[in-house]
Amino acid sequence: MTIPHAKSGEIIAVGPLGSELPTAKTHALLKSDAMELLRMVLPAGKKIAEHKAPGEITVHCLEGKVEFTAMGKTHELTSGRLLHLPAAEPHALQAVEDSSLLVTILRRPADA
């Protein structure tokens, strides 16, 4: 089933999933020419290998615990904590617990 993207002016629910977290899937919430917003769902133990985004990103932990490695450090993201990375910064992550993240990706570098 395809989940439709929100349109400008629509309200998007991004709170914790709670009891629905174990069965939830990652999906894009919004996509425009300038940015993409997605809810990333990671079961405990899930690893995402090092990669990078073309533009700046923010990663906001909505629930759970994730080890996020970037800029030579591993950061622990837990509920309510947010991390910002500059464009093209290599990063990797691993879910310590079942987790839900709100990820914002700027699709174009700031100087484009």
OpenMM code with the backbone's topology and positions (N, CA, C; nanometers):
from openmm import Vec3, app, unit

residues = "MET THR ILE PRO HIS ALA LYS SER GLY GLU ILE ILE ALA VAL GLY PRO LEU GLY SER GLU LEU PRO THR ALA LYS THR HIS ALA LEU LEU LYS SER ASP ALA MET GLU LEU LEU ARG MET VAL LEU PRO ALA GLY LYS LYS ILE ALA GLU HIS LYS ALA PRO GLY GLU ILE THR VAL HIS CYS LEU GLU GLY LYS VAL GLU PHE THR ALA MET GLY LYS THR HIS GLU LEU THR SER GLY ARG LEU LEU HIS LEU PRO ALA ALA GLU PRO HIS ALA LEU GLN ALA VAL GLU ASP SER SER LEU LEU VAL THR ILE LEU ARG ARG PRO ALA ASP ALA".split()
positions = [
    Vec3(0.0833, -0.1176, 0.0000),
    Vec3(0.0000, 0.0000, 0.0000),
    Vec3(0.0885, 0.1249, 0.0000),
    Vec3(0.0607, 0.2154, -0.0886),
    Vec3(0.1353, 0.3402, -0.0959),
    Vec3(0.0763, 0.4405, 0.0017),
    Vec3(0.1626, 0.5044, 0.0780),
    Vec3(0.1181, 0.6094, 0.1689),
    Vec3(0.1378, 0.7417, 0.0972),
    Vec3(0.0312, 0.8197, 0.0812),
    Vec3(0.0461, 0.9455, 0.0075),
    Vec3(0.1300, 1.0472, 0.0860),
    Vec3(0.2022, 1.1300, 0.0120),
    Vec3(0.2782, 1.2378, 0.0740),
    Vec3(0.1828, 1.3497, 0.1120),
    Vec3(0.2154, 1.4204, 0.2194),
    Vec3(0.1354, 1.5358, 0.2595),
    Vec3(0.1555, 1.6481, 0.1583),
    Vec3(0.0584, 1.7338, 0.1514),
    Vec3(0.0668, 1.8525, 0.0658),
    Vec3(0.0877, 1.9746, 0.1551),
    Vec3(0.1379, 2.0818, 0.0979),
    Vec3(0.1572, 2.2050, 0.1735),
    Vec3(0.0274, 2.2423, 0.2432),
    Vec3(0.0369, 2.2816, 0.3674),
    Vec3(-0.0787, 2.3231, 0.4456),
    Vec3(-0.1467, 2.2103, 0.5212),
    Vec3(-0.1088, 2.0857, 0.4959),
    Vec3(-0.1672, 1.9730, 0.5677),
    Vec3(-0.0894, 1.9469, 0.6967),
    Vec3(-0.1599, 1.9033, 0.7980),
    Vec3(-0.0974, 1.8680, 0.9248),
    Vec3(-0.0565, 1.7213, 0.9192),
    Vec3(0.0646, 1.6927, 0.9689),
    Vec3(0.1191, 1.5574, 0.9695),
    Vec3(0.1403, 1.5148, 1.1145),
    Vec3(0.0901, 1.3981, 1.1511),
    Vec3(0.1119, 1.3439, 1.2856),
    Vec3(0.2496, 1.2779, 1.2896),
    Vec3(0.3362, 1.3232, 1.3796),
    Vec3(0.4711, 1.2668, 1.3889),
    Vec3(0.5064, 1.2248, 1.5306),
    Vec3(0.4070, 1.2072, 1.6154),
    Vec3(0.4346, 1.1646, 1.7521),
    Vec3(0.4832, 1.0206, 1.7576),
    Vec3(0.5203, 0.9760, 1.8766),
    Vec3(0.5633, 0.8367, 1.8926),
    Vec3(0.4543, 0.7400, 1.8476),
    Vec3(0.4966, 0.6255, 1.7963),
    Vec3(0.4038, 0.5232, 1.7499),
    Vec3(0.3567, 0.4309, 1.8622),
    Vec3(0.4332, 0.4281, 1.9719),
    Vec3(0.3947, 0.3459, 2.0865),
    Vec3(0.3813, 0.1993, 2.0505),
    Vec3(0.2655, 0.1403, 2.0795),
    Vec3(0.2439, -0.0026, 2.0581),
    Vec3(0.2452, -0.0417, 1.9097),
    Vec3(0.2312, 0.0554, 1.8190),
    Vec3(0.2345, 0.0271, 1.6752),
    Vec3(0.3779, 0.0209, 1.6197),
    Vec3(0.4767, 0.0608, 1.6994),
    Vec3(0.6151, 0.0670, 1.6528),
    Vec3(0.6671, -0.0662, 1.5960),
    Vec3(0.6436, -0.1811, 1.6613),
    Vec3(0.7000, -0.3060, 1.6082),
    Vec3(0.6525, -0.3444, 1.4672),
    Vec3(0.5378, -0.2964, 1.4242),
    Vec3(0.4861, -0.3336, 1.2923),
    Vec3(0.4921, -0.2185, 1.1915),
    Vec3(0.5365, -0.1025, 1.2351),
    Vec3(0.5419, 0.0145, 1.1457),
    Vec3(0.6563, 0.0016, 1.0466),
    Vec3(0.6435, 0.0709, 0.9363),
    Vec3(0.7452, 0.0720, 0.8305),
    Vec3(0.7925, 0.2157, 0.8059),
    Vec3(0.9137, 0.2288, 0.7553),
    Vec3(0.9661, 0.3590, 0.7149),
    Vec3(0.8863, 0.4102, 0.5960),
    Vec3(0.8526, 0.5397, 0.5985),
    Vec3(0.7842, 0.5984, 0.4834),
    Vec3(0.8074, 0.7488, 0.4759),
    Vec3(0.8035, 0.7996, 0.3541),
    Vec3(0.8171, 0.9433, 0.3303),
    Vec3(0.6874, 1.0115, 0.3693),
    Vec3(0.6979, 1.1218, 0.4424),
    Vec3(0.5811, 1.1992, 0.4831),
    Vec3(0.5542, 1.3137, 0.3871),
    Vec3(0.6636, 1.3719, 0.3355),
    Vec3(0.6536, 1.4889, 0.2499),
    Vec3(0.7719, 1.4894, 0.1551),
    Vec3(0.7478, 1.5276, 0.0322),
    Vec3(0.8568, 1.5372, -0.0646),
    Vec3(0.8292, 1.6570, -0.1538),
    Vec3(0.9280, 1.7457, -0.1622),
    Vec3(0.9180, 1.8613, -0.2510),
    Vec3(1.0499, 1.8745, -0.3253),
    Vec3(1.0593, 1.9757, -0.4101),
    Vec3(1.1854, 1.9988, -0.4812),
    Vec3(1.2985, 2.0307, -0.3840),
    Vec3(1.2660, 2.0937, -0.2719),
    Vec3(1.3689, 2.1422, -0.1809),
    Vec3(1.3996, 2.0494, -0.0644),
    Vec3(1.3028, 1.9642, -0.0237),
    Vec3(1.3256, 1.8822, 0.0947),
    Vec3(1.2438, 1.7550, 0.0926),
    Vec3(1.2861, 1.6623, 0.1787),
    Vec3(1.2124, 1.5391, 0.2003),
    Vec3(1.2041, 1.5158, 0.3502),
    Vec3(1.0888, 1.4740, 0.3961),
    Vec3(1.0666, 1.4463, 0.5374),
    Vec3(1.0187, 1.3026, 0.5472),
    Vec3(1.0875, 1.2221, 0.6286),
    Vec3(1.0447, 1.0840, 0.6408),
    Vec3(1.0481, 1.0371, 0.7838),
    Vec3(0.9612, 0.9388, 0.8116),
    Vec3(0.9645, 0.8700, 0.9403),
    Vec3(1.0402, 0.7405, 0.9148),
    Vec3(1.1553, 0.7286, 0.9796),
    Vec3(1.2369, 0.6086, 0.9665),
    Vec3(1.2088, 0.5195, 1.0871),
    Vec3(1.1731, 0.3952, 1.0617),
    Vec3(1.1450, 0.2988, 1.1673),
    Vec3(1.2531, 0.1916, 1.1625),
    Vec3(1.3185, 0.1715, 1.2755),
    Vec3(1.4292, 0.0760, 1.2836),
    Vec3(1.4060, -0.0221, 1.3977),
    Vec3(1.3982, -0.1513, 1.3690),
    Vec3(1.3896, -0.2482, 1.4788),
    Vec3(1.5245, -0.2587, 1.5497),
    Vec3(1.5222, -0.2966, 1.6747),
    Vec3(1.6462, -0.3132, 1.7523),
    Vec3(1.7444, -0.4006, 1.6755),
    Vec3(1.8689, -0.3573, 1.6692),
    Vec3(1.9740, -0.4315, 1.6011),
    Vec3(1.9941, -0.3939, 1.4554),
    Vec3(1.8987, -0.3241, 1.3960),
    Vec3(1.9092, -0.2847, 1.2544),
    Vec3(2.0238, -0.1858, 1.2366),
    Vec3(2.1097, -0.2123, 1.1367),
    Vec3(2.2218, -0.1238, 1.1047),
    Vec3(2.1981, -0.0631, 0.9674),
    Vec3(2.2343, 0.0625, 0.9528),
    Vec3(2.2361, 0.1284, 0.8226),
    Vec3(2.3802, 0.1696, 0.7981),
    Vec3(2.4389, 0.1118, 0.6946),
    Vec3(2.5803, 0.1350, 0.6631),
    Vec3(2.6062, 0.2821, 0.6311),
    Vec3(2.7321, 0.3197, 0.6390),
    Vec3(2.7710, 0.4580, 0.6122),
    Vec3(2.7218, 0.5023, 0.4741),
    Vec3(2.6661, 0.6212, 0.4715),
    Vec3(2.6139, 0.6820, 0.3488),
    Vec3(2.6139, 0.8326, 0.3696),
    Vec3(2.5698, 0.9077, 0.2712),
    Vec3(2.5608, 1.0527, 0.2863),
    Vec3(2.4451, 1.1058, 0.2034),
    Vec3(2.3968, 1.2221, 0.2433),
    Vec3(2.2881, 1.2894, 0.1717),
    Vec3(2.3472, 1.4103, 0.1007),
    Vec3(2.2907, 1.4502, -0.0124),
    Vec3(2.3472, 1.5633, -0.0863),
    Vec3(2.3337, 1.6968, -0.0136),
    Vec3(2.2306, 1.7111, 0.0675),
    Vec3(2.2083, 1.8361, 0.1406),
    Vec3(2.2155, 1.8135, 0.2904),
    Vec3(2.1934, 1.9204, 0.3657),
    Vec3(2.1918, 1.9101, 0.5112),
    Vec3(2.0789, 1.8173, 0.5559),
    Vec3(2.0956, 1.7563, 0.6744),
    Vec3(1.9906, 1.6737, 0.7317),
    Vec3(1.9740, 1.7032, 0.8804),
    Vec3(1.8549, 1.6749, 0.9303),
    Vec3(1.8327, 1.6665, 1.0739),
    Vec3(1.7723, 1.5300, 1.1012),
    Vec3(1.8082, 1.4733, 1.2157),
    Vec3(1.7544, 1.3456, 1.2598),
    Vec3(1.7036, 1.3663, 1.4016),
    Vec3(1.5726, 1.3524, 1.4192),
    Vec3(1.5074, 1.3736, 1.5477),
    Vec3(1.4539, 1.2396, 1.5958),
    Vec3(1.5021, 1.1915, 1.7091),
    Vec3(1.4552, 1.0647, 1.7639),
    Vec3(1.3199, 1.0874, 1.8307),
    Vec3(1.2183, 1.0191, 1.7804),
    Vec3(1.0838, 1.0297, 1.8368),
    Vec3(1.0641, 0.9294, 1.9499),
    Vec3(1.1275, 0.8127, 1.9374),
    Vec3(1.1173, 0.7093, 2.0409),
    Vec3(1.2260, 0.6054, 2.0174),
    Vec3(1.2668, 0.5403, 2.1262),
    Vec3(1.3699, 0.4382, 2.1163),
    Vec3(1.5082, 0.4935, 2.1426),
    Vec3(1.6089, 0.4196, 2.0955),
    Vec3(1.7484, 0.4595, 2.1143),
    Vec3(1.8285, 0.4141, 1.9933),
    Vec3(1.9076, 0.5077, 1.9383),
    Vec3(1.9873, 0.4826, 1.8187),
    Vec3(2.1295, 0.5325, 1.8422),
    Vec3(2.2276, 0.4561, 1.7978),
    Vec3(2.3667, 0.5023, 1.7955),
    Vec3(2.3925, 0.5574, 1.6559),
    Vec3(2.4271, 0.6844, 1.6487),
    Vec3(2.4431, 0.7553, 1.5225),
    Vec3(2.5882, 0.7986, 1.5119),
    Vec3(2.6588, 0.7490, 1.4116),
    Vec3(2.8007, 0.7793, 1.3955),
    Vec3(2.8206, 0.8782, 1.2818),
    Vec3(2.8841, 0.9923, 1.3152),
    Vec3(2.9128, 1.0969, 1.2172),
    Vec3(3.0211, 1.1875, 1.2724),
    Vec3(3.0982, 1.2460, 1.1829),
    Vec3(3.2002, 1.3439, 1.2185),
    Vec3(3.2979, 1.2903, 1.3238),
    Vec3(3.3299, 1.1595, 1.3111),
    Vec3(3.4284, 1.0983, 1.3989),
    Vec3(3.3782, 1.0632, 1.5375),
    Vec3(3.2468, 1.0725, 1.5620),
    Vec3(3.1911, 1.0436, 1.6941),
    Vec3(3.0665, 0.9575, 1.6803),
    Vec3(3.0390, 0.8807, 1.7852),
    Vec3(2.9124, 0.8097, 1.7926),
    Vec3(2.8268, 0.8806, 1.8963),
    Vec3(2.7090, 0.9222, 1.8532),
    Vec3(2.6142, 0.9947, 1.9383),
    Vec3(2.4998, 0.9014, 1.9733),
    Vec3(2.4493, 0.9116, 2.0943),
    Vec3(2.3314, 0.8351, 2.1319),
    Vec3(2.2100, 0.9266, 2.1170),
    Vec3(2.1199, 0.8865, 2.0300),
    Vec3(1.9955, 0.9610, 2.0131),
    Vec3(1.8853, 0.8861, 2.0860),
    Vec3(1.8175, 0.9560, 2.1757),
    Vec3(1.7021, 0.9016, 2.2464),
    Vec3(1.5860, 0.9983, 2.2275),
    Vec3(1.4705, 0.9600, 2.2729),
    Vec3(1.3485, 1.0377, 2.2529),
    Vec3(1.3688, 1.1862, 2.2832),
    Vec3(1.3349, 1.2695, 2.1847),
    Vec3(1.3435, 1.4142, 2.2007),
    Vec3(1.4768, 1.4755, 2.1620),
    Vec3(1.5752, 1.3957, 2.1273),
    Vec3(1.7068, 1.4494, 2.0895),
    Vec3(1.7168, 1.4588, 1.9382),
    Vec3(1.7859, 1.5636, 1.8914),
    Vec3(1.7964, 1.5918, 1.7484),
    Vec3(1.9416, 1.6161, 1.7118),
    Vec3(1.9799, 1.5697, 1.5935),
    Vec3(2.1160, 1.5880, 1.5423),
    Vec3(2.1088, 1.6520, 1.4041),
    Vec3(2.1968, 1.7481, 1.3782),
    Vec3(2.2064, 1.8137, 1.2472),
    Vec3(2.3402, 1.7765, 1.1859),
    Vec3(2.3391, 1.7497, 1.0548),
    Vec3(2.4641, 1.7238, 0.9828),
    Vec3(2.4703, 1.8115, 0.8584),
    Vec3(2.5900, 1.8583, 0.8232),
    Vec3(2.6053, 1.9360, 0.7006),
    Vec3(2.5905, 1.8480, 0.5769),
    Vec3(2.5777, 1.9105, 0.4646),
    Vec3(2.5637, 1.8395, 0.3365),
    Vec3(2.6801, 1.7431, 0.3143),
    Vec3(2.6504, 1.6274, 0.2604),
    Vec3(2.7474, 1.5265, 0.2185),
    Vec3(2.8326, 1.4703, 0.3323),
    Vec3(2.7878, 1.4830, 0.4570),
    Vec3(2.8622, 1.4286, 0.5711),
    Vec3(2.8338, 1.2784, 0.5827),
    Vec3(2.9359, 1.1936, 0.5729),
    Vec3(2.9135, 1.0494, 0.5872),
    Vec3(2.8609, 1.0170, 0.7278),
    Vec3(2.7656, 0.9257, 0.7346),
    Vec3(2.7092, 0.8856, 0.8631),
    Vec3(2.6520, 0.7443, 0.8542),
    Vec3(2.6415, 0.6803, 0.9706),
    Vec3(2.5862, 0.5452, 0.9816),
    Vec3(2.5068, 0.5390, 1.1115),
    Vec3(2.4177, 0.4425, 1.1216),
    Vec3(2.3415, 0.4298, 1.2451),
    Vec3(2.3054, 0.2859, 1.2744),
    Vec3(2.2764, 0.2620, 1.4045),
    Vec3(2.2329, 0.1317, 1.4500),
    Vec3(2.1298, 0.1518, 1.5596),
    Vec3(2.0173, 0.0817, 1.5475),
    Vec3(1.9129, 0.0896, 1.6495),
    Vec3(1.9507, 0.0013, 1.7679),
    Vec3(1.9568, 0.0601, 1.8850),
    Vec3(1.9820, -0.0139, 2.0085),
    Vec3(1.8494, -0.0730, 2.0576),
    Vec3(1.7415, 0.0034, 2.0384),
    Vec3(1.6054, -0.0385, 2.0720),
    Vec3(1.5191, -0.0160, 1.9485),
    Vec3(1.3989, -0.0741, 1.9457),
    Vec3(1.3042, -0.0379, 1.8410),
    Vec3(1.2922, 0.1138, 1.8434),
    Vec3(1.3046, 0.1783, 1.7277),
    Vec3(1.3134, 0.3242, 1.7241),
    Vec3(1.2365, 0.3833, 1.6069),
    Vec3(1.1960, 0.5092, 1.6262),
    Vec3(1.1301, 0.5872, 1.5228),
    Vec3(1.1996, 0.7225, 1.5172),
    Vec3(1.2407, 0.7624, 1.3948),
    Vec3(1.3136, 0.8872, 1.3754),
    Vec3(1.2407, 0.9744, 1.2740),
    Vec3(1.2449, 1.1037, 1.2950),
    Vec3(1.1942, 1.1993, 1.1968),
    Vec3(1.3165, 1.2576, 1.1272),
    Vec3(1.3303, 1.2302, 0.9979),
    Vec3(1.4479, 1.2709, 0.9218),
    Vec3(1.4075, 1.3767, 0.8199),
    Vec3(1.4780, 1.4897, 0.8224),
    Vec3(1.4579, 1.5955, 0.7239),
    Vec3(1.5823, 1.6015, 0.6365),
    Vec3(1.5624, 1.5940, 0.5067),
    Vec3(1.6732, 1.5973, 0.4113),
    Vec3(1.6518, 1.7152, 0.3173),
    Vec3(1.7451, 1.8084, 0.3171),
    Vec3(1.7396, 1.9160, 0.2183),
    Vec3(1.7912, 1.8575, 0.0875),
    Vec3(1.7128, 1.8662, -0.0139),
    Vec3(1.7444, 1.7986, -0.1402),
    Vec3(1.8450, 1.8736, -0.2237),
    Vec3(1.8676, 1.9998, -0.1922),
    Vec3(1.9675, 2.0787, -0.2647),
    Vec3(2.0614, 2.1409, -0.1612),
    Vec3(2.1882, 2.1395, -0.1857),
    Vec3(2.2798, 2.2089, -0.0952),
    Vec3(2.2394, 2.3561, -0.0819),
    Vec3(2.2690, 2.4164, 0.0328),
    Vec3(2.2285, 2.5536, 0.0639),
    Vec3(2.2760, 2.6551, -0.0404),
    Vec3(2.3912, 2.6309, -0.1005),
    Vec3(2.4450, 2.7296, -0.1959),
    Vec3(2.4024, 2.7009, -0.3408),
    Vec3(2.3141, 2.6041, -0.3615),
    Vec3(2.2713, 2.5715, -0.4992),
    Vec3(2.1676, 2.6695, -0.5496),
] * unit.nanometer
topology = app.Topology()
chain = topology.addChain("A")
for resn in residues:
    res = topology.addResidue(resn, chain)
    for name in ("N", "CA", "C"):
        topology.addAtom(name, app.Element.getBySymbol(name[0]), res)
